[in-house]
Amino acid sequence: MSPTIAELEVGQEIASRSIAVTRQDLVRYAGASGDFNPIHWNEAFATSVELPGVIAHGMFTMGSAVQLVTDWAGDPAAVVDYQTRFTKPVVVADTTGTAGAGAVIDVTGVVGALDADAGTARIDLTVVAAGQKVLMKCQAVVKLS
């Protein structure tokens, strides 16, 4: 059941989750997106261009974060606007041969604003990896019933 604007209030948390990310996830994303930049899979190359290591694609991070909102809304088409600023890279350690994640992205969504006339809610996302905000001003506008 989709949320309704009447049952929401500003400041209300809609959900939170932790997203485990591996380098294998980045390789799969590269294949789907066509972005094979070696900073997303090659440690030696990433460090040679002064990155702290292999980093997740910005759009991978952005898409992973908004999944919280689409799951909550019950319909990906309900998201009518989504924007953010990239502030820090998500460094993904090599976990080949282990069961662990190379990085964890923590996402929390809170109702930031309600527009009863338009029937929309702005969901503000806090997106953190390794203790640092990796996306700032991360906001999704959702059309509700």
Secondary structure, DSSP 4 states (H G I P E B T S, - for coil): ----GGG--TT-EEEEEEEEE-HHHHHHHHHHH----GGGT-HHHHHHTT-SS-B--HHHHHHHHHHHHHHHHT-GGGEEEEEEEE-S--B----TTSSS-SEEEEEEEEEEEEETTTTEEEEEEEEEETTEEEEEEEEEEEE--
